Each structure stands twice: as structure tokens, then as C-alpha cells.
């Protein structure tokens, strides 16, 4: 099985397809600025769960974020958990700089 992940900026998401099938196997929705990419939702089609589609989406998108020198905000629980299990990507995580408190 071959998973192809591509960025579709006009849709604000990364899309995964398997073995050239036209139907989406999964996607990762994001919001992007010039300095930051926030991953807000990931979904894998029921017929493709447990096949590494989610991991392929995360790995590809984080590798591209690194190449573009973007900070990552993982508001999607899947992304946050995946990065927690792959500390080699932890350096990408956005850290708030503000010291303001109530």
C-alpha cells in the first residue's frame, strides 16, 4: 500500500490518498500564517483506519513545516499525541512568548 500526502492550500488541508484511489483516505485541516501552522482537525476514512494514514499525514506535514521554518500549534489531539510519541518533532512546537498573567 502506498500513501501519497499532498498539501492543498486552497482547502487549508493536507490530503492522503492510497494507491492512486480518487477517494480521500484522510485529511489534516490547518490554519497557516507566515510564521505558524495550526493543525486543528485530522480525519481518516473508516475503511483506512489503522493503516498509518494519520501518521503519514502528520509526518509529511511536519516535515514540510520544518522545511518552511514554521512553528507548529497542535490543537488537534491526534497531532499532539503523535508529536508526544515522536520527540524528534517537539522542537517545532509553538511556545508562547508572552509573560503576561492575570
DRENDO-1510 file (C-alpha; in Angstrom, 1 decimal, always signed):
<recs>
REC; n; res; u; v; w
REC; 1; UNK; +0.0; +0.0; +0.0 .
REC; 2; UNK; +1.4; +3.4; -1.0 .
REC; 3; UNK; +0.1; +6.5; +0.8 .
REC; 4; UNK; +0.5; +9.9; -1.1 .
REC; 5; UNK; +0.1; +13.0; +1.0 .
REC; 6; UNK; -0.2; +16.4; -0.6 .
REC; 7; UNK; -0.8; +20.0; +0.6 .
REC; 8; UNK; -3.9; +21.6; -0.8 .
REC; 9; UNK; -3.6; +25.2; +0.4 .
REC; 10; UNK; -6.8; +26.4; -1.2 .
REC; 11; UNK; -8.7; +23.9; +1.0 .
REC; 12; UNK; -6.4; +24.5; +4.0 .
REC; 13; UNK; -5.5; +20.9; +4.5 .
REC; 14; UNK; -3.2; +18.0; +3.7 .
REC; 15; UNK; -4.9; +15.2; +1.9 .
REC; 16; UNK; -3.9; +11.5; +1.8 .
REC; 17; UNK; -4.8; +9.0; -0.9 .
REC; 18; UNK; -4.0; +5.4; -1.1 .
REC; 19; UNK; -2.6; +3.6; -4.3 .
REC; 20; UNK; -4.0; +6.3; -6.6 .
REC; 21; UNK; -7.6; +5.9; -5.5 .
REC; 22; UNK; -9.6; +9.0; -6.2 .
REC; 23; UNK; -11.4; +9.0; -2.8 .
REC; 24; UNK; -9.7; +10.6; +0.2 .
REC; 25; UNK; -8.2; +8.2; +2.7 .
REC; 26; UNK; -7.8; +11.1; +5.2 .
REC; 27; UNK; -7.0; +14.7; +5.7 .
REC; 28; UNK; -5.5; +17.1; +8.2 .
REC; 29; UNK; -7.1; +20.6; +8.4 .
REC; 30; UNK; -4.9; +23.5; +9.2 .
REC; 31; UNK; -4.7; +27.3; +9.6 .
REC; 32; UNK; -1.5; +28.8; +8.3 .
REC; 33; UNK; +0.2; +32.2; +8.7 .
REC; 34; UNK; +3.6; +33.3; +7.6 .
REC; 35; UNK; +5.2; +32.1; +10.9 .
REC; 36; UNK; +2.8; +29.4; +12.2 .
REC; 37; UNK; +0.8; +26.4; +11.1 .
REC; 38; UNK; -2.0; +25.3; +13.5 .
REC; 39; UNK; -3.3; +21.7; +12.9 .
REC; 40; UNK; -6.9; +21.8; +14.0 .
REC; 41; UNK; -8.5; +18.5; +12.9 .
REC; 42; UNK; -7.5; +15.2; +11.4 .
REC; 43; UNK; -9.8; +12.6; +10.0 .
REC; 44; UNK; -9.2; +9.2; +8.4 .
REC; 45; UNK; -11.9; +7.4; +6.4 .
REC; 46; UNK; -13.3; +4.4; +8.3 .
REC; 47; UNK; -12.1; +1.9; +5.7 .
REC; 48; UNK; -8.5; +3.2; +6.2 .
REC; 49; UNK; -8.2; +3.4; +10.0 .
REC; 50; UNK; -5.3; +1.6; +11.5 .
REC; 51; UNK; -3.3; +1.7; +8.2 .
REC; 52; UNK; -0.9; +4.5; +9.1 .
REC; 53; UNK; -2.8; +7.2; +7.1 .
REC; 54; UNK; -2.9; +9.6; +10.1 .
REC; 55; UNK; +0.8; +9.1; +10.8 .
REC; 56; UNK; +1.6; +9.7; +7.1 .
REC; 57; UNK; -0.4; +13.0; +7.2 .
REC; 58; UNK; +1.4; +14.2; +10.4 .
REC; 59; UNK; +4.9; +13.2; +9.3 .
REC; 60; UNK; +4.6; +14.8; +5.9 .
REC; 61; UNK; +3.0; +18.0; +7.1 .
REC; 62; UNK; +5.5; +18.4; +10.0 .
REC; 63; UNK; +8.5; +17.7; +7.6 .
REC; 64; UNK; +7.1; +20.4; +5.3 .
REC; 65; UNK; +6.6; +22.8; +8.3 .
REC; 66; UNK; +10.2; +22.3; +9.3 .
REC; 67; UNK; +11.4; +22.9; +5.7 .
REC; 68; UNK; +9.4; +26.2; +5.7 .
REC; 69; UNK; +10.6; +27.2; +9.1 .
REC; 70; UNK; +7.1; +27.3; +10.6 .
REC; 71; UNK; +6.2; +26.8; +14.2 .
REC; 72; UNK; +3.5; +24.2; +14.9 .
REC; 73; UNK; +0.4; +24.6; +17.1 .
REC; 74; UNK; -1.0; +21.1; +17.6 .
REC; 75; UNK; -4.6; +21.8; +18.7 .
REC; 76; UNK; -5.7; +18.6; +17.1 .
REC; 77; UNK; -5.5; +15.8; +19.8 .
REC; 78; UNK; -4.1; +13.4; +17.2 .
REC; 79; UNK; -1.3; +15.7; +16.3 .
REC; 80; UNK; -0.5; +16.5; +19.9 .
REC; 81; UNK; -0.4; +12.8; +20.8 .
REC; 82; UNK; +1.7; +11.9; +17.8 .
REC; 83; UNK; +4.3; +14.6; +18.5 .
REC; 84; UNK; +4.4; +13.4; +22.1 .
REC; 85; UNK; +5.4; +9.9; +20.9 .
REC; 86; UNK; +7.9; +11.3; +18.4 .
REC; 87; UNK; +10.1; +13.8; +20.4 .
REC; 88; UNK; +12.3; +14.5; +17.3 .
REC; 89; UNK; +9.4; +16.8; +16.2 .
REC; 90; UNK; +9.0; +18.6; +19.6 .
REC; 91; UNK; +11.3; +21.4; +18.5 .
REC; 92; UNK; +8.6; +22.6; +16.0 .
REC; 93; UNK; +6.0; +23.3; +18.7 .
REC; 94; UNK; +5.0; +26.9; +19.2 .
REC; 95; UNK; +5.9; +28.3; +22.6 .
REC; 96; UNK; +4.0; +31.4; +23.7 .
REC; 97; UNK; +6.4; +34.3; +24.4 .
REC; 98; UNK; +4.1; +36.4; +26.5 .
REC; 99; UNK; +4.8; +36.6; +30.2 .
REC; 100; UNK; +1.6; +38.4; +30.9 .
REC; 101; UNK; -0.6; +36.9; +33.6 .
REC; 102; UNK; -3.8; +37.8; +35.5 .
</recs>
